[in-house]
Amino acid sequence: MRPVDLTAVSWRRSSYSNQDGGECVEVCDDFAAVVPVRDSKVPHGPVLVFRAGGWASFVSAVGERRP
């Protein structure tokens, strides 16, 4: 996978996040083929970049396990 330039992207915080600093992730919707993901508590830390299909499968699987 080629490197992704993340210098001027928009991040979206998880809807399950709260204002009390809860553990959550942020995702970037600026790319069609990949989904960058980072820890919202460490915005300048490492970023994981998933292929869009793999991320969609992960989100779907997690959603199926919620009560």
C-alpha positions in Angstrom: 0.0 0.0 0.0 1.3 3.4 -0.9 1.9 6.1 1.8 -1.2 8.3 2.4 -0.7 12.1 2.9 -2.6 13.0 6.1 -1.4 16.6 6.5 -4.7 18.3 5.5 -7.4 15.7 6.2 -10.6 16.0 8.2 -11.1 13.6 11.1 -14.4 12.4 12.4 -14.7 11.2 16.0 -16.7 8.1 16.8 -20.3 8.7 17.7 -19.7 6.7 20.9 -17.2 9.2 22.1 -18.1 11.5 25.0 -16.8 14.9 26.2 -15.2 13.3 29.3 -12.3 11.9 27.3 -13.7 8.5 26.8 -11.7 5.9 24.8 -12.5 6.3 21.2 -11.2 6.5 17.7 -11.3 9.0 14.9 -11.6 8.1 11.2 -10.9 10.1 8.0 -13.5 9.9 5.3 -11.4 11.8 2.7 -10.3 8.8 0.7 -12.3 6.3 -1.3 -9.9 3.3 -1.2 -8.5 3.5 2.4 -9.7 4.5 5.8 -7.1 6.1 8.2 -7.9 5.5 11.9 -6.2 7.1 14.9 -6.7 7.3 18.7 -8.5 10.6 19.5 -6.5 11.0 22.7 -3.2 11.0 20.7 -4.0 13.0 17.6 -0.4 13.3 16.6 0.4 9.7 17.3 0.4 6.7 14.9 -2.3 6.2 12.3 -3.5 2.8 11.0 -4.6 2.8 7.4 -7.1 0.1 6.4 -8.4 -0.8 2.9 -12.0 0.5 2.7 -13.4 -3.0 2.2 -11.6 -4.4 5.3 -12.7 -1.5 7.4 -16.3 -1.9 6.3 -16.2 -5.6 7.2 -14.7 -4.8 10.6 -17.4 -2.1 11.4 -20.2 -4.5 10.3 -18.9 -7.3 12.4 -18.5 -5.1 15.5 -22.1 -3.8 14.9 -23.5 -7.3 14.8 -22.0 -8.0 18.3 -23.5 -5.0 20.1 -26.5 -5.8 22.3 
